[in-house]
Amino acid sequence: MLALDQKVTLSCTDTGKDAAGTIVRIVGSRVDVMLDRGGGAIVIGMEMQKPGLYVGRRSGLEFTMRT
């Protein structure tokens, strides 16, 4: 189960890199994750595609999160 302030890992399907993030909002099947790096507030909106798999897009890149 997801919770606010939970640490998660996002995987970029385009580059193959992982990034750490923190859940900042949960609304229904949507989760907003703020990346923990870069000093800026980069938030990626993630939509549940199926139980345990969330997908989001930002800056032309696609990210996945598995729970």
N, C-alpha and C positions, 0 to 999 in steps of 0.2 A: 504494500500500500504506500502511496506517495504522501508526503507531508511537506508543509512549508519549511523552508530553510534546510531541506534535505540536500545533501551533496550527491550529485549524479555525474555520469560521464556521457558526453555526447560524442558520437563518431561521425566524422565527415565522410560521406560516401564518395565524394569527388576526389579528395586528397588522401584518404586512408588514415588521417590523423585523428587522435582523440583529444578532447578538451574537457576540463573539469568545469562544472557549473553548479548553481544553487537554484532550487525551485523557489520562485518568488510569487507565483499566482497559480491557483488551481480553480478552474471553472468547468464543471461538467467533464467532458472528455478532452478538454484543452488544458495544457500546462505551459506556463511561461518560465523559461530558464535563463538566468543571467550568467554569462560567462565570468569565470573567476580570474581572468587575466586581462592585461592591456590597460588597466587603470580607468577604462571607460565603462559605461553601463550598456553593454550589448545584450539585448534581450531577444531570445529566439522563441517564437510561439510554436509549440509542438502539439500536433493533433493525434489522438489515438487512432491508429489504423486497424489494430486488432489487439486483444488483451496482451499487455506486456510490451507492445511496440508503438512508439511515438515517432512521428516524422515531422520535421519543420524545415523551412527554407529561409535563408538570409544571405544577402549580398551575392546572389547567384549560386550559392552552395546549398547542398542538401545535407541535413543532419538527422541521425537516428538516435533514439534512446531506448534501451531495453530495461525493463523492470522485473 
